[in-house]
């Protein structure tokens, strides 16, 4: 199945979910004993700050002029100095997560248009992807969305972590294996695959540890998802 031109991202909502499902189906039977793969969401705190003002609604409370005297068994809580509402949400975008005995060891992420349509979104999701690596979680990041043309998560990850790599614009796939600490920092193994519109997709490894990895067949999983999304 040749890669579609996702400059027109209509239909990506459906394709995104179906491809994640196919990737999960590919990974699960290939895991060694003790590993478990599932679709998970990452908690996110979203306090937007349009015009420099946080998205908080603030209520000021006046003191009650007649407050009953506290008793020894009074379980009431005194009024707060200020009450505010912040927006805690589960990120609606899911990822394939792999854990070993309850500990997250690897993640597989597909980018979404809203991941990079604004500077704030790019910063948020870049922090999410780098957060995996800084916690020692191996990551496979697949980005088939070419817009915006001037931005690449693979390039931004390399810049943030301070390692040199050739330019890696989307569409592309990048896989990261977090190895042991060394005096200069942490060893990081990287596999990069350029993706081309109209061409079949390659395979790429997803590390489970320093010695084990699953070879992810992007072509087969993409084909099955596109067939179910009526894109073939």
Secondary structure by P-SEA (a helix, b strand, c coil): ccccccccccaaaaaaaaaaaaaaaaccccccccbbbbbbbbbbbbbccccccccbbbbbbccccccccccccccccccccbbbbbbbbccccccbbbbccccccbbbbbbcccccccaaaaaaaaaaaaaaaaacbbbbbbbcccccccccaaaaaaaaaccccccccccbbbbbbbcccccccbbbbbbbbbbbccbbbbbbbbbcccccccccaaaaaaaaaaaaaccc
